[in-house]
Amino acid sequence: MNQIKPFDQMIALLTRIFAELEAKALQESELSELSMKQLVYLDTISQMEQPTFSDLAKKHGVSKPSVTAIVGKLIQKGYVQKVQSNDDRRSFHILLTEKGKQMGKMNDQLHHTIAQHFTRALDSREMQQLARLLKKVIQSPGM
């Protein structure tokens, strides 16, 4: 249990730093109207390329009504649109609008800034080691 405490503290600190960086970036943009959950969904939609409501529900481990509520708010704010599937007329795909794509670029820039911070603080060997360790954690069961 004592081995976990330093990691708890580091993860809490990193989470706070990342949240502050993201909040600052949001305040400096038109995207301040979005919640963190909405940002996560926009990022997922961008990565999945035209997911359906069911795809998003499965990816986030939530119900389709939960996805519908979040996506509905994103539609109202102009970040995404839903388009009926050509293959299954009962299904709808979720696509980013231009405004949604701009958010994606801003989010990518934020991630790039964080990555630059790591590369300035660590040498090449340390970066490779960190990447290997993070990959191992991410790929572990339960993540």
JOSULSUL-V755949 format. One record per residue. RES is the residue in one small letter. SS is DSSP state (hx for helix, st for strand, lp for the rest). PSI is psi as a letter, one per 30 degrees, with the letter a starting at -180 (none if undefined). OMEGA is omega in degrees with one decimal (none if undefined). Layout:
RES:SS:PSI:OMEGA, RES:SS:PSI:OMEGA
//
This chain:
m:lp:e:-179.6, n:hx:f:177.8, q:hx:f:-176.0, i:hx:e:-174.0, k:hx:e:178.5, p:hx:e:178.6, f:hx:e:175.2, d:hx:e:-178.1, q:hx:e:179.4, m:hx:e:-179.7, i:hx:e:177.2, a:hx:e:179.4, l:hx:e:178.4, l:hx:e:179.0, t:hx:e:179.0, r:hx:e:-179.9, i:hx:e:-180.0, f:hx:e:179.1, a:hx:e:178.9, e:hx:e:177.6, l:hx:e:180.0, e:hx:e:179.1, a:hx:e:178.9, k:hx:e:179.0, a:hx:e:179.4, l:hx:e:-179.0, q:hx:e:-178.7, e:lp:g:-179.0, s:lp:l:176.8, e:hx:f:-172.5, l:hx:g:-176.3, s:hx:f:-179.8, e:hx:f:-176.0, l:lp:k:173.5, s:lp:l:178.0, m:hx:e:179.5, k:hx:e:178.5, q:hx:e:177.0, l:hx:e:178.9, v:hx:e:179.4, y:hx:e:177.5, l:hx:e:178.2, d:hx:e:179.0, t:hx:e:179.1, i:hx:e:178.9, s:hx:e:-178.3, q:hx:e:-175.2, m:hx:f:179.9, e:lp:j:175.1, q:lp:h:177.8, p:lp:l:171.2, t:st:l:176.1, f:hx:e:178.7, s:hx:e:177.9, d:hx:e:-179.7, l:hx:e:179.4, a:hx:e:179.7, k:hx:e:-177.9, k:hx:e:-177.1, h:hx:f:178.4, g:lp:h:179.8, v:lp:l:179.9, s:lp:l:176.8, k:hx:e:176.1, p:hx:e:176.6, s:hx:e:178.0, v:hx:e:-179.0, t:hx:e:-179.4, a:hx:e:-178.3, i:hx:e:-179.8, v:hx:e:177.6, g:hx:e:177.6, k:hx:e:178.4, l:hx:e:176.2, i:hx:e:179.4, q:hx:e:-178.0, k:lp:f:175.2, g:lp:g:-178.7, y:lp:f:178.9, v:st:l:172.3, q:st:l:175.9, k:st:k:-177.0, v:st:k:-178.8, q:st:k:179.9, s:lp:k:175.1, n:lp:f:-178.0, d:lp:e:-177.2, d:lp:j:-173.9, r:lp:f:177.8, r:lp:f:-173.4, s:lp:k:178.3, f:st:k:173.6, h:st:l:179.4, i:st:k:-178.3, l:st:k:175.0, l:st:k:171.1, t:lp:l:176.0, e:hx:e:179.0, k:hx:e:177.7, g:hx:e:178.0, k:hx:e:176.8, q:hx:e:177.1, m:hx:e:179.1, g:hx:e:178.2, k:hx:e:178.6, m:hx:e:179.9, n:hx:e:177.3, d:hx:e:179.0, q:hx:e:177.4, l:hx:e:178.6, h:hx:e:178.3, h:hx:e:179.1, t:hx:e:178.4, i:hx:e:178.6, a:hx:e:178.1, q:hx:e:177.9, h:hx:e:179.1, f:hx:e:-177.5, t:hx:f:176.0, r:hx:e:-175.7, a:hx:f:-174.6, l:lp:k:174.8, d:lp:l:-174.3, s:hx:e:-179.9, r:hx:e:179.0, e:hx:e:178.3, m:hx:e:178.8, q:hx:e:179.1, q:hx:e:178.5, l:hx:e:179.5, a:hx:e:179.6, r:hx:e:-179.4, l:hx:e:178.6, l:hx:e:178.0, k:hx:e:179.1, k:hx:e:179.2, v:hx:e:-177.8, i:hx:e:-177.6, q:lp:f:-178.7, s:lp:l:177.9, p:lp:k:177.7, g:lp:f:178.4, m:lp:none:none
//
